[in-house]
Amino acid sequence: MTREERLAILGPVTVAAIHARVAEAPEPSDDVVDALRRIMTNPGGQIPAAPSAPAPRAA
């Protein structure tokens, strides 16, 4: 969704209120930034390794 689409849906008063609220928030600590960076670069976590061979089927 583009900025213009959000503005059309929410309206300028709501967008201004959101911007004001965000401006009140404190800056995140370095620990928080590092944790979020890890999450955002690999959101699904580690990918499990595939088994090397399928398990034998029971008879």
N, C-alpha and C positions, 0 to 999 in steps of 0.2 A: 504494500500500500504506500502510495507516495504521500509526501507532506501535504500536497494540495487536496488529495482525497481525504486524509484525516481531518483537515480543516473543514472541508465541506460536510463531513459526517458529524463531527463534534461541535463545530461552531467556534468562532474566535474567542468567545468568553471562556469556554471550557479549556481551550488550548492555552490561553493566557493563565488560567488558574493552575493548570498542570505545570507550566513553566515556572510559575512563582513557587509552587510546592517543591519542585526539584531544586530550585536555587537555594532553598532553606536547608537542604540535606548537607551534612558534613562530608568532606572529602574522605574516600575510603582509605584505610590503612594499607601499607605495602603488603601485609599478609593477605588481606582480602583481595587485592588486585592480583597477587600471584595465584591464589586459589581460583579466582574466576578465570584467569588466563588459561589455567590447566583445564578447567571445565569447558571453556569455549573452544579450545583447540582440539579437544577430544571428547565431545559430549557423550558419546556412548561408552566411555571407559575403554579399558583394554579389550581387544578382540581376542576371544579364546582361540587357542590353536586347534586346528582340525585334527581328528584322530588319524594316525598314520595308516591304519587298516580298519575296515569295518569289523565289528564284532561278529563272531560266528553265530549262525542261526541255530536255535534249538530245534531238535528233530521232533 
